[in-house]
Amino acid sequence: MGSRCWKRWLRQLDRGEESIQAGNRKRRDFGAPSSQMLRYLSRADVMSDCAVKWGILTNGAIWRLYWQDAPSRLERYFEIDLAGLLGVPGVQPELDHYETRHGLKLFWLMFGRTAFNPQEWDS
């Protein structure tokens, strides 16, 4: 199992943002969701005695898979633009996006439930 971090639809994953709370008081969002994911992964790695190595970050449109032991976790992750693949109105697909059928297969293989089941070879 891994860490999961779900954000609101189309929330920018690599930037913090300002938001408005009740009473029109502004509060600062201290950190980008991608940084939050890296903190979760580091904590999960320690708390699980190195058993949790994977994390998913999504804003519904973009799905990312992070690996705790990647050389540069902030810049190296697997990303799928699901909204672009599905042709969601108002969402511009990434310039280097996958052909739809191939991209959806990749999404299912990487983020589907069976991808997170224990494997005999994975100790």
C-alpha positions in Angstrom: 0.0 0.0 0.0 1.1 3.6 -0.4 0.2 7.2 0.5 -2.6 8.9 -1.3 -3.2 12.6 -1.7 -6.4 13.8 -3.4 -6.8 17.4 -4.2 -9.7 19.5 -5.7 -10.4 19.3 -9.4 -7.7 21.0 -11.4 -5.7 22.2 -8.3 -2.2 23.0 -9.4 0.0 20.3 -8.1 3.3 22.1 -8.1 2.3 25.5 -6.5 0.8 26.8 -3.3 -2.2 29.0 -3.5 -4.2 31.5 -1.5 -7.7 30.5 -0.5 -10.5 32.2 1.3 -12.0 30.8 4.5 -15.3 31.7 6.2 -15.5 35.4 7.1 -13.6 36.4 4.1 -10.3 36.0 5.9 -7.5 34.9 3.6 -5.1 32.1 4.6 -2.0 31.0 2.9 -1.7 27.5 1.6 1.8 26.6 2.9 3.1 24.4 0.2 2.5 22.7 -3.1 0.6 19.4 -3.1 3.7 17.8 -4.7 5.8 18.9 -1.6 3.1 17.6 0.6 3.2 14.2 -1.1 7.0 14.0 -0.6 6.5 14.8 3.1 3.9 12.0 3.3 6.1 9.5 1.6 9.1 10.3 3.8 6.9 9.9 6.9 5.3 6.7 5.6 8.7 5.3 4.8 9.9 5.8 8.4 6.6 4.8 10.1 6.3 1.6 8.0 9.9 0.5 8.4 10.5 1.1 4.7 7.4 -0.9 3.6 5.5 2.0 2.0 7.4 3.3 -1.0 4.7 4.6 -3.4 2.4 7.6 -3.4 -0.4 8.8 -5.6 -1.2 12.5 -6.1 -4.1 13.7 -8.1 -6.3 16.7 -8.8 -8.8 14.5 -10.7 -7.4 15.5 -14.1 -3.7 14.7 -13.6 -2.6 11.6 -11.8 1.0 11.1 -10.5 2.8 8.1 -9.1 5.7 8.9 -6.9 8.4 6.4 -5.7 10.1 7.1 -2.4 13.5 5.9 -3.6 13.7 7.9 -6.8 16.9 9.9 -7.3 14.9 13.1 -7.5 11.5 12.6 -6.2 10.4 16.1 -6.8 11.1 15.9 -10.5 10.8 12.2 -11.3 7.3 10.7 -11.2 5.0 8.9 -13.6 2.2 11.2 -14.7 -1.0 10.6 -16.8 -3.3 13.4 -17.9 -6.6 11.5 -17.5 -8.8 14.5 -18.3 -6.9 15.1 -21.6 -7.1 11.4 -22.5 -10.9 11.5 -21.9 -11.3 14.7 -23.8 -12.9 16.5 -20.8 -14.3 19.9 -22.1 -12.3 22.9 -20.9 -9.1 20.8 -20.3 -6.3 21.2 -22.7 -4.4 17.9 -23.1 -0.6 17.8 -22.5 1.4 18.4 -25.7 3.2 15.0 -25.3 0.1 13.0 -24.2 -0.4 9.4 -25.0 -2.7 8.1 -27.8 -6.1 7.7 -26.0 -6.4 3.9 -26.0 -2.7 3.4 -25.0 -2.9 6.1 -22.3 -6.1 4.6 -20.7 -4.4 1.2 -20.6 -1.4 2.7 -18.9 -3.7 4.5 -16.4 -5.5 1.2 -15.6 -2.2 -0.7 -15.2 -0.5 2.0 -13.0 -3.4 3.2 -10.9 -5.9 0.3 -10.9 -6.5 -1.7 -7.8 -4.6 -4.7 -8.9 -1.4 -2.6 -9.3 -1.3 -2.2 -5.5 -1.9 -5.9 -4.6 1.1 -7.6 -3.0 3.2 -9.6 -5.5 5.3 -12.7 -4.8 8.4 -11.1 -6.3 8.0 -7.9 -4.3 9.7 -8.4 -0.9 
